[in-house]
Amino acid sequence: MGERGRLQTNQLSRKVPPVAPVEVVLQEPPRPIVLEAPFVVTLEVTNSGSQTARFSLSWIKAKLGPLYPIGPTVTPLSDLAPHASTTVQLTVRAWRAESVPGTTTAFEADTT
């Protein structure tokens, strides 16, 4: 009674999001972390791009997770040459019992 049907679809085009020319690594946080007690985290920021760039670290309210910043929510950094690094110390507070992220989900590095 007819031929078997075939599903034909077009290729979906999806833009690949641009890769930020920055790498942010959380150094080892202090142990133990006490809820509501301030502690310092150290971040290493590396310019992984091919040009000198100026970066700033900004807290993203929707991605804070268990951490809350103490002090400014935007930290400007000095100019970084290609593949150069700098360290930044931030004072934060854990406001709920949850794993402190080993990644930088609470931070976003912006080029300015």
Sequence and secondary structure as in RCSB ss.txt:
>XXXX:A:sequence
MGERGRLQTNQLSRKVPPVAPVEVVLQEPPRPIVLEAPFVVTLEVTNSGSQTARFSLSWIKAKLGPLYPIGPTVT
PLSDLAPHASTTVQLTVRAWRAESVPGTTTAFEADTT
>XXXX:A:secstr
                    SEEEEE    SS  TT EEEEEEEEEE SSS EEEEEEE GGG TTEEESS SEE
EEEEE TT EEEEEEEEEE SSS   SS TTEEEEE 
